Amino acid sequence: MSLLNALMGNANTLDAASATAELGHILIPGERVEHAYKLVRDLIVFTDKRLLLVDKQGVTAKKTEYHSVPYAKISHFSVETAGTLDMDSELKVALSGGAIFNRTFGRGVDIGDVQKVLASYVLA
């Protein structure tokens, strides 16, 4: 990812092998990464079992928070597309307990594709 993309907040698609290598220590046996997106340091990963939201924190990004969301616990989700002046798209995921996760994507990822991926797991 270029420095300009990082500064603009653009997300990029991350291949499943790279995401698996980075998250192998928290994946359960037999769990497969199927789709992944990288936003500067953070990750949004769709496995065959759950949604993983990886939040790298601090200046060195050594502290990491992993949100593991079973697809069955997602009560609803929405996407907001980028506009002419607002270049970011947004994904909002609401959980059955009331928590809501927001993730912002720049022009590097088609938010419609992200929505289709999430819908394929939640609505299946």
DSSP file with accessible surface (Angstrom, degrees, kcal/mol):
  #  RESIDUE AA STRUCTURE BP1 BP2  ACC     N-H-->O    O-->H-N    N-H-->O    O-->H-N    TCO  KAPPA ALPHA  PHI   PSI    X-CA   Y-CA   Z-CA
    1    1 A M              0   0  104      0, 0.0     2,-0.0     0, 0.0    11,-0.0   0.000 360.0 360.0 360.0 135.4    0.0    0.0    0.0
    2    2 A S     >  -     0   0   58      1,-0.1     4,-2.2     4,-0.0     5,-0.2  -0.330 360.0-116.0 -74.8 159.9    1.4    3.4   -0.9
    3    3 A L  H  > S+     0   0  130      1,-0.2     4,-2.7     2,-0.2     5,-0.2   0.906 117.1  55.1 -61.6 -39.4    2.0    6.1    1.7
    4    4 A L  H  > S+     0   0  116      1,-0.2     4,-2.2     2,-0.2    -1,-0.2   0.937 107.6  48.8 -60.7 -44.7   -0.7    8.3    0.0
    5    5 A N  H  >>S+     0   0   47      1,-0.2     5,-2.5     2,-0.2     4,-0.6   0.908 111.5  50.3 -61.2 -41.0   -3.3    5.5    0.3
    6    6 A A  H ><5S+     0   0   29     -4,-2.2     3,-0.9     1,-0.2    -2,-0.2   0.931 111.9  46.7 -63.8 -43.2   -2.4    5.0    3.9
    7    7 A L  H 3<5S+     0   0  133     -4,-2.7    -1,-0.2     1,-0.2    -2,-0.2   0.849 111.9  50.9 -68.7 -32.0   -2.7    8.8    4.6
    8    8 A M  H 3<5S-     0   0   83     -4,-2.2    -1,-0.2    -5,-0.2    -2,-0.2   0.529 114.5-117.1 -82.4  -6.8   -6.0    8.9    2.8
    9    9 A G  T <<5 +     0   0   22     -3,-0.9    97,-0.6    -4,-0.6     2,-0.2   0.707  53.5 166.4  82.6  17.2   -7.4    6.0    4.7
   10   10 A N      < -     0   0   17     -5,-2.5    30,-0.6    -6,-0.2     2,-0.2  -0.492  25.8-144.2 -72.6 134.2   -7.8    3.7    1.7
   11   11 A A  E     -A   39   0A   0     -2,-0.2     2,-0.3    28,-0.2    28,-0.2  -0.621  12.8-158.2 -91.2 153.9   -8.4    0.1    2.4
   12   12 A N  E     -A   38   0A  44     26,-2.5    26,-3.2    -2,-0.2     2,-0.2  -0.966  24.9-104.5-130.1 151.0   -7.0   -2.6    0.2
   13   13 A T  E     -A   37   0A 104     95,-0.3     2,-0.4    -2,-0.3    24,-0.3  -0.523  34.6-152.8 -69.9 138.9   -7.9   -6.2   -0.3
   14   14 A L  E     -A   36   0A  29     22,-2.7    22,-0.5    -2,-0.2    -1,-0.0  -0.960  19.3-114.6-115.9 132.9   -5.6   -8.6    1.4
   15   15 A D     >  -     0   0   89     -2,-0.4     4,-2.1     1,-0.1     3,-0.2  -0.321  23.2-118.6 -69.0 151.9   -5.1  -12.1    0.1
   16   16 A A  H  > S+     0   0   39      1,-0.2     4,-2.7     2,-0.2     5,-0.2   0.850 111.1  56.7 -59.7 -36.8   -6.2  -15.0    2.3
   17   17 A A  H  > S+     0   0   71      2,-0.2     4,-2.3     1,-0.2    -1,-0.2   0.921 108.5  46.4 -64.7 -41.6   -2.7  -16.5    2.6
   18   18 A S  H  > S+     0   0   52     -3,-0.2     4,-2.0     2,-0.2    -1,-0.2   0.914 114.0  47.9 -66.6 -42.3   -1.3  -13.2    4.0
   19   19 A A  H  X S+     0   0    0     -4,-2.1     4,-2.3     2,-0.2    -2,-0.2   0.911 111.3  51.1 -65.0 -40.5   -4.2  -12.8    6.4
   20   20 A T  H  X S+     0   0   57     -4,-2.7     4,-1.3     1,-0.2    -2,-0.2   0.917 109.1  51.1 -62.4 -42.4   -3.9  -16.5    7.5
   21   21 A A  H  < S+     0   0   86     -4,-2.3     4,-0.2     1,-0.2     3,-0.2   0.904 114.1  44.2 -61.9 -40.1   -0.2  -16.0    8.2
   22   22 A E  H  < S+     0   0   57     -4,-2.0     3,-0.2     1,-0.2    -1,-0.2   0.836 125.0  32.3 -74.5 -31.5   -0.9  -12.9   10.3
   23   23 A L  H >X S+     0   0    1     -4,-2.3     3,-2.4    -5,-0.2     4,-1.1   0.338  80.8 111.9-109.5   6.2   -3.8  -14.5   12.2
   24   24 A G  T 3< S+     0   0   41     -4,-1.3     3,-0.3     1,-0.3    -1,-0.2   0.808  72.4  62.8 -52.3 -31.0   -2.8  -18.1   12.4
   25   25 A H  T 34 S+     0   0  132     -3,-0.2    -1,-0.3    -4,-0.2    -2,-0.1   0.661 111.3  36.0 -72.8 -14.4   -2.2  -17.9   16.1
   26   26 A I  T <4 S+     0   0   44     -3,-2.4     2,-0.2     2,-0.1    -1,-0.2   0.513  93.0 100.8-114.9  -6.2   -5.9  -17.1   16.8
   27   27 A L  S  < S-     0   0   27     -4,-1.1     3,-0.1    -3,-0.3     6,-0.0  -0.555  71.7-125.4 -77.9 142.5   -7.6  -19.2   14.1
   28   28 A I    >   -     0   0   87     -2,-0.2     3,-2.4     1,-0.1    -2,-0.1  -0.480  44.6 -74.4 -82.3 159.1   -9.1  -22.5   15.3
   29   29 A P  T 3  S+     0   0  130      0, 0.0    -1,-0.1     0, 0.0     3,-0.1  -0.278 121.2  12.5 -55.0 130.3   -8.1  -25.8   13.6
   30   30 A G  T 3  S+     0   0   66      1,-0.3     2,-0.2    -3,-0.1    -2,-0.0   0.312  91.1 136.3  86.4  -9.1   -9.8  -26.0   10.2
   31   31 A E    <   -     0   0   16     -3,-2.4     2,-0.4    16,-0.1    -1,-0.3  -0.547  39.7-154.5 -73.8 136.5  -10.9  -22.4   10.1
   32   32 A R        -     0   0  139     -2,-0.2    16,-1.8    -3,-0.1     2,-0.4  -0.938  14.2-134.7-118.3 132.2  -10.3  -20.7    6.8
   33   33 A V  E     + B   0  47A  11     -2,-0.4    14,-0.3    14,-0.2     3,-0.1  -0.686  29.6 170.5 -76.3 127.4   -9.8  -17.1    5.9
   34   34 A E  E     +     0   0A  62     12,-2.9     2,-0.3    -2,-0.4    13,-0.2   0.717  62.4  11.3-112.1 -31.5  -12.0  -16.4    2.9
   35   35 A H  E     + B   0  46A  74     11,-1.9    11,-3.3   -20,-0.1    -1,-0.4  -0.990  64.3 178.9-147.2 143.4  -11.9  -12.6    2.5
   36   36 A A  E     -AB  14  45A   1    -22,-0.5   -22,-2.7    -2,-0.3     2,-0.4  -0.998   9.3-167.3-149.3 146.9   -9.7   -9.9    4.1
   37   37 A Y  E     -AB  13  44A  15      7,-2.4     7,-2.4    -2,-0.3     2,-0.5  -0.992  10.2-151.7-134.1 139.4   -9.3   -6.1    3.9
   38   38 A K  E     -AB  12  43A  57    -26,-3.2   -26,-2.5    -2,-0.4     2,-0.5  -0.950   7.9-172.5-116.2 130.6   -6.5   -4.0    5.4
   39   39 A L  E >   -AB  11  42A  35      3,-2.6     3,-2.3    -2,-0.5     2,-0.9  -0.935  67.9 -64.0-122.1 101.9   -6.9   -0.4    6.5
   40   40 A V  T 3  S-     0   0   62    -30,-0.6   -34,-0.1    -2,-0.5   -33,-0.1  -0.382 122.6 -16.4  53.3 -92.4   -3.5    1.0    7.3
   41   41 A R  T 3  S+     0   0   91     -2,-0.9    -1,-0.3    15,-0.1     2,-0.1   0.654 121.6  86.4-108.9 -22.5   -2.7   -1.3   10.2
   42   42 A D  E <   -B   39   0A  39     -3,-2.3    -3,-2.6    14,-0.1     2,-0.3  -0.387  60.6-150.6 -81.7 159.5   -6.2   -2.7   11.0
   43   43 A L  E     -BC  38  54A   1     11,-1.8    11,-2.8    -5,-0.2     2,-0.5  -0.962  13.9-161.3-129.8 148.7   -7.8   -5.8    9.4
   44   44 A I  E     -BC  37  53A   8     -7,-2.4    -7,-2.4    -2,-0.3     2,-0.4  -0.993  25.8-176.2-124.1 118.0  -11.3   -6.9    8.6
   45   45 A V  E     -BC  36  52A   0      7,-3.0     7,-3.2    -2,-0.5     2,-0.6  -0.970  19.6-159.2-127.1 130.4  -11.3  -10.6    8.0
   46   46 A F  E     +BC  35  51A   0    -11,-3.3   -12,-2.9    -2,-0.4   -11,-1.9  -0.938  19.0 178.5-105.4 116.7  -14.1  -13.0    7.0
   47   47 A T  E     -B   33   0A   0      3,-2.8   -14,-0.2    -2,-0.6   -16,-0.1  -0.589  47.5-100.2-104.1 178.0  -13.5  -16.6    7.9
   48   48 A D  S    S+     0   0   41    -16,-1.8   -15,-0.1    -2,-0.2     3,-0.1   0.616 122.8  33.8 -72.6  -5.8  -15.8  -19.5    7.3
   49   49 A K  S    S-     0   0  108      1,-0.3    22,-0.7   -17,-0.2     2,-0.3   0.678 123.0  -6.7-118.4 -29.3  -16.8  -19.3   11.0
   50   50 A R  E     - D   0  70A  38     20,-0.2    -3,-2.8    21,-0.1     2,-0.5  -0.974  61.7 -99.0-160.8 170.5  -16.7  -15.6   12.0
   51   51 A L  E     -CD  46  69A   0     18,-2.9    18,-3.1    -2,-0.3     2,-0.5  -0.905  35.1-159.3-101.4 128.3  -15.9  -12.0   11.4
   52   52 A L  E     -CD  45  68A   1     -7,-3.2    -7,-3.0    -2,-0.5     2,-0.6  -0.951   7.5-168.3-112.4 126.2  -12.6  -10.8   12.8
   53   53 A L  E     -CD  44  67A   3     14,-2.4    14,-3.0    -2,-0.5     2,-0.6  -0.971  10.5-163.2-112.0 114.0  -12.0   -7.1   13.4
   54   54 A V  E     -CD  43  66A   0    -11,-2.8   -11,-1.8    -2,-0.6     2,-0.6  -0.898   5.0-170.6-106.7 119.1   -8.3   -6.6   14.2
   55   55 A D  E     - D   0  65A  42     10,-3.1    10,-2.7    -2,-0.6     2,-0.5  -0.919   6.7-159.3-115.1 105.0   -7.5   -3.2   15.8
   56   56 A K  E     - D   0  64A  45     -2,-0.6     2,-0.3     8,-0.2     8,-0.2  -0.732  20.1-163.0 -85.2 129.6   -3.7   -2.5   16.1
   57   57 A Q  E     + D   0  63A  47      6,-3.5     6,-0.9    -2,-0.5     4,-0.4  -0.767  35.1  23.0-119.0 158.0   -3.2    0.1   18.8
   58   58 A G  S    S-     0   0   51     -2,-0.3     3,-0.3     3,-0.2    -2,-0.0   0.048  93.2 -66.5  81.1 170.8   -0.4    2.5   19.8
   59   59 A V  S    S+     0   0  147      1,-0.2    -1,-0.2     2,-0.1     0, 0.0   0.891 135.9  37.8 -63.7 -39.4    2.5    4.0   18.0
   60   60 A T  S    S-     0   0  102     -3,-0.1    -1,-0.2     1,-0.0    -2,-0.2   0.564  98.3-135.0 -91.6  -8.9    4.2    0.7   17.5
   61   61 A A        +     0   0   19     -4,-0.4    -3,-0.2    -3,-0.3    -2,-0.1   0.719  67.1 127.5  59.8  24.4    1.1   -1.3   16.9
   62   62 A K        +     0   0  179     -5,-0.2     2,-0.5    -6,-0.1    -4,-0.1   0.799  56.3  73.0 -78.7 -26.7    2.4   -4.0   19.3
   63   63 A K  E    S-D   57   0A 144     -6,-0.9    -6,-3.5     2,-0.0     2,-0.4  -0.766  70.3-178.0 -88.4 127.6   -0.9   -3.9   21.2
   64   64 A T  E     -D   56   0A  39     -2,-0.5     2,-0.5    -8,-0.2    -8,-0.2  -0.989  19.0-156.5-133.1 134.7   -3.7   -5.5   19.3
   65   65 A E  E     -D   55   0A  86    -10,-2.7   -10,-3.1    -2,-0.4     2,-0.6  -0.936  10.6-158.7-109.5 131.3   -7.3   -6.0   20.0
   66   66 A Y  E     -D   54   0A  84     -2,-0.5     2,-0.6   -12,-0.2   -12,-0.2  -0.949   2.0-163.4-112.4 117.3   -9.2   -8.9   18.3
   67   67 A H  E     -D   53   0A  42    -14,-3.0   -14,-2.4    -2,-0.6     2,-0.6  -0.908   7.2-164.8 -98.3 120.5  -13.0   -8.7   18.0
   68   68 A S  E     -D   52   0A  61     -2,-0.6   -16,-0.2   -16,-0.2    -2,-0.0  -0.931   7.9-176.3-109.8 114.5  -14.4  -12.1   17.2
   69   69 A V  E     -D   51   0A   5    -18,-3.1   -18,-2.9    -2,-0.6     2,-0.1  -0.924  19.8-141.8-118.1 109.9  -18.0  -11.9   15.9
   70   70 A P  E >   -D   50   0A  65      0, 0.0     3,-2.0     0, 0.0     4,-0.3  -0.481  23.0-126.6 -64.1 136.2  -19.9  -15.1   15.2
   71   71 A Y  G >  S+     0   0   22    -22,-0.7     3,-1.6     1,-0.3   -21,-0.1   0.852 107.6  63.5 -55.4 -33.4  -22.0  -14.4   12.1
   72   72 A A  G 3  S+     0   0   98      1,-0.3    -1,-0.3     3,-0.0   -22,-0.0   0.711  96.9  58.5 -66.3 -18.5  -25.2  -15.5   14.0
   73   73 A K  G <  S+     0   0  117     -3,-2.0    23,-2.6    22,-0.1     2,-0.7   0.495  78.7 102.6 -90.5  -3.3  -24.7  -12.7   16.4
   74   74 A I  E <   -E   95   0B  11     -3,-1.6    21,-0.3    -4,-0.3     3,-0.1  -0.718  47.3-177.6 -82.4 116.7  -24.9  -10.0   13.8
   75   75 A S  E     -     0   0B  69     19,-2.1     2,-0.3    -2,-0.7    20,-0.2   0.828  63.7 -23.2 -86.2 -35.7  -28.4   -8.5   14.0
   76   76 A H  E     -E   94   0B 115     18,-1.4    18,-3.1     2,-0.0    -1,-0.3  -0.975  56.3-161.1-164.3 167.4  -28.1   -6.1   11.1
   77   77 A F  E     -E   93   0B  38     -2,-0.3     2,-0.3    16,-0.2    16,-0.2  -0.974   4.4-167.2-150.8 158.4  -25.5   -4.2    9.0
   78   78 A S  E     -E   92   0B  52     14,-2.4    14,-2.9    -2,-0.3     2,-0.4  -0.979   8.2-150.2-145.2 157.9  -25.4   -1.2    6.7
   79   79 A V  E     -E   91   0B  52     -2,-0.3     2,-0.5    12,-0.2    12,-0.2  -0.962   3.3-157.7-126.9 147.7  -23.0    0.4    4.2
   80   80 A E  E     -E   90   0B  88     10,-2.4    10,-2.4    -2,-0.4     2,-0.1  -0.995  21.1-138.6-122.8 121.7  -22.7    4.0    3.3
   81   81 A T        -     0   0  100     -2,-0.5     7,-0.1     8,-0.2     2,-0.1  -0.354  25.4 -95.8 -79.1 160.8  -21.2    4.6   -0.1
   82   82 A A        -     0   0   25      5,-0.2     5,-0.2    24,-0.1     2,-0.2  -0.405  39.5-152.9 -71.5 150.3  -18.6    7.3   -0.9
   83   83 A G        -     0   0   34      3,-3.0    -1,-0.1     5,-0.2     6,-0.0  -0.425  34.0 -87.0-110.5-169.3  -19.9   10.6   -2.3
   84   84 A T  S    S+     0   0  135     -2,-0.2     3,-0.1     1,-0.1    -2,-0.0   0.945 126.8  19.5 -67.2 -48.0  -18.3   13.2   -4.5
   85   85 A L  S    S+     0   0  168      1,-0.2     2,-0.9     2,-0.0    -1,-0.1   0.776 118.8  66.2 -93.5 -32.0  -16.8   15.2   -1.6
   86   86 A D        -     0   0   79      1,-0.1    -3,-3.0     2,-0.0    -1,-0.2  -0.824  64.0-175.7 -92.0 105.4  -16.8   12.5    1.0
   87   87 A M        +     0   0   78     -2,-0.9     2,-0.3    -5,-0.2    -5,-0.2   0.508  51.8  90.5 -84.1  -4.6  -14.4    9.9   -0.4
   88   88 A D        -     0   0   55     -7,-0.1     2,-0.3    18,-0.1    -5,-0.2  -0.714  57.6-155.6 -97.8 146.1  -14.9    7.3    2.4
   89   89 A S  E     - F   0 105B  10     16,-3.6    16,-3.3    -2,-0.3     2,-0.4  -0.789  16.3-147.6-106.6 158.0  -17.4    4.5    2.5
   90   90 A E  E     -EF  80 104B  42    -10,-2.4   -10,-2.4    -2,-0.3     2,-0.5  -0.984  11.3-159.0-135.1 140.9  -18.5    3.0    5.8
   91   91 A L  E     -EF  79 103B   2     12,-2.9    12,-2.5    -2,-0.4     2,-0.5  -0.970  11.9-169.3-113.2 128.1  -19.5   -0.4    7.1
   92   92 A K  E     -EF  78 102B  75    -14,-2.9   -14,-2.4    -2,-0.5     2,-0.5  -0.986   1.0-171.0-119.6 129.6  -21.6   -0.6   10.2
   93   93 A V  E     -EF  77 101B   4      8,-2.7     8,-2.9    -2,-0.5     2,-0.4  -0.984   5.0-161.5-122.9 121.4  -22.2   -3.9   11.9
   94   94 A A  E     -EF  76 100B   6    -18,-3.1   -19,-2.1    -2,-0.5   -18,-1.4  -0.867   8.4-148.5-104.6 136.4  -24.7   -4.2   14.8
   95   95 A L  E >   -E   74   0B  30      4,-3.0     3,-2.3    -2,-0.4   -21,-0.2  -0.669  27.6-110.3-101.9 158.2  -24.7   -7.1   17.2
   96   96 A S  T 3  S+     0   0   81    -23,-2.6   -22,-0.1     1,-0.3    -1,-0.1   0.768 117.1  58.4 -60.1 -24.0  -27.6   -8.7   19.0
   97   97 A G  T 3  S-     0   0   79    -24,-0.2    -1,-0.3     2,-0.1   -24,-0.0   0.509 123.4-100.7 -84.4  -3.6  -26.3   -7.3   22.3
   98   98 A G  S <  S+     0   0   57     -3,-2.3    -2,-0.1     1,-0.4     2,-0.1   0.254  77.7 133.8 107.2 -15.8  -26.5   -3.8   21.1
   99   99 A A        -     0   0   53     -5,-0.1    -4,-3.0     1,-0.0     2,-0.4  -0.405  38.0-157.9 -68.6 146.6  -22.8   -3.1   20.3
  100  100 A I  E     -F   94   0B 103     -6,-0.2     2,-0.5    -2,-0.1    -6,-0.2  -0.996   4.6-158.9-129.1 131.8  -22.1   -1.5   16.9
  101  101 A F  E     -F   93   0B  33     -8,-2.9    -8,-2.7    -2,-0.4     2,-0.4  -0.937   7.5-165.8-108.3 131.9  -18.8   -1.7   15.0
  102  102 A N  E     -F   92   0B  74     -2,-0.5     2,-0.4   -10,-0.2   -10,-0.2  -0.961   6.7-179.5-114.9 137.0  -18.0    1.0   12.4
  103  103 A R  E     -F   91   0B  43    -12,-2.5   -12,-2.9    -2,-0.4     2,-0.4  -1.000  15.7-144.9-135.6 136.3  -15.2    0.6    9.8
  104  104 A T  E     -F   90   0B  56     -2,-0.4     2,-0.4   -14,-0.2   -14,-0.2  -0.836  11.9-166.8-105.2 135.2  -14.3    3.2    7.2
  105  105 A F  E     -F   89   0B   2    -16,-3.3   -16,-3.6    -2,-0.4   -95,-0.2  -0.948   7.7-148.9-118.3 140.2  -13.0    2.3    3.7
  106  106 A G    >   -     0   0    0    -97,-0.6     3,-1.2    -2,-0.4   -18,-0.1  -0.128  49.8 -72.4 -88.1-164.8  -11.4    4.6    1.2
  107  107 A R  T 3  S+     0   0  132      1,-0.2   -97,-0.1   -99,-0.1   -19,-0.1   0.585 115.3  84.7 -69.9  -8.8  -11.7    4.3   -2.5
  108  108 A G  T 3  S+     0   0   37   -103,-0.1     2,-0.4     1,-0.1   -95,-0.3   0.634  91.1  46.6 -72.1 -13.3   -9.4    1.3   -2.6
  109  109 A V  S <  S-     0   0   11     -3,-1.2     2,-0.8   -97,-0.1   -98,-0.1  -0.992  82.2-124.5-132.3 137.7  -12.2   -1.2   -1.9
  110  110 A D    >>  -     0   0   97     -2,-0.4     4,-1.5     1,-0.2     3,-0.9  -0.700  18.6-155.8 -78.6 111.1  -15.7   -1.4   -3.4
  111  111 A I  H 3> S+     0   0    7     -2,-0.8     4,-2.6     1,-0.3    -1,-0.2   0.815  91.8  63.5 -62.7 -26.2  -18.0   -1.2   -0.4
  112  112 A G  H 3> S+     0   0   24      1,-0.2     4,-2.2     2,-0.2    -1,-0.3   0.898 101.7  50.0 -63.8 -37.0  -20.7   -3.1   -2.4
  113  113 A D  H <> S+     0   0   76     -3,-0.9     4,-2.2     2,-0.2    -2,-0.2   0.908 109.7  50.2 -66.4 -41.5  -18.3   -6.1   -2.6
  114  114 A V  H  X S+     0   0    0     -4,-1.5     4,-2.6     1,-0.2     5,-0.2   0.935 110.4  50.7 -61.7 -42.7  -17.8   -6.0    1.2
  115  115 A Q  H  X S+     0   0   64     -4,-2.6     4,-2.9     1,-0.2    -2,-0.2   0.907 109.2  50.8 -62.6 -41.5  -21.5   -5.8    1.8
  116  116 A K  H  X S+     0   0  138     -4,-2.2     4,-2.3     2,-0.2    -1,-0.2   0.898 109.9  50.2 -63.2 -41.8  -22.1   -8.8   -0.5
  117  117 A V  H  X S+     0   0   15     -4,-2.2     4,-1.1     2,-0.2    -2,-0.2   0.958 113.7  44.4 -61.0 -49.7  -19.4  -10.8    1.4
  118  118 A L  H >X S+     0   0    0     -4,-2.6     4,-2.8     1,-0.2     3,-0.7   0.931 112.5  52.3 -62.6 -42.0  -21.0  -10.0    4.7
  119  119 A A  H 3X S+     0   0   15     -4,-2.9     4,-2.6     1,-0.2     5,-0.2   0.886 102.7  59.3 -61.3 -37.1  -24.5  -10.7    3.4
  120  120 A S  H 3< S+     0   0   68     -4,-2.3    -1,-0.2     1,-0.2    -2,-0.2   0.822 114.4  36.6 -64.5 -27.6  -23.4  -14.1    2.1
  121  121 A Y  H << S+     0   0   38     -4,-1.1     3,-0.3    -3,-0.7    -2,-0.2   0.877 121.9  41.5 -88.7 -43.0  -22.5  -15.1    5.7
  122  122 A V  H  < S+     0   0   36     -4,-2.8    -3,-0.2     1,-0.2    -2,-0.2   0.881 119.9  41.3 -75.6 -36.4  -25.2  -13.4    7.7
  123  123 A L     <        0   0  132     -4,-2.6    -1,-0.2    -5,-0.3    -3,-0.1   0.470 360.0 360.0 -93.2  -1.0  -28.1  -14.2    5.4
  124  124 A A              0   0  117     -3,-0.3    -3,-0.1    -5,-0.2    -4,-0.0  -0.278 360.0 360.0 -72.0 360.0  -27.1  -17.8    4.6
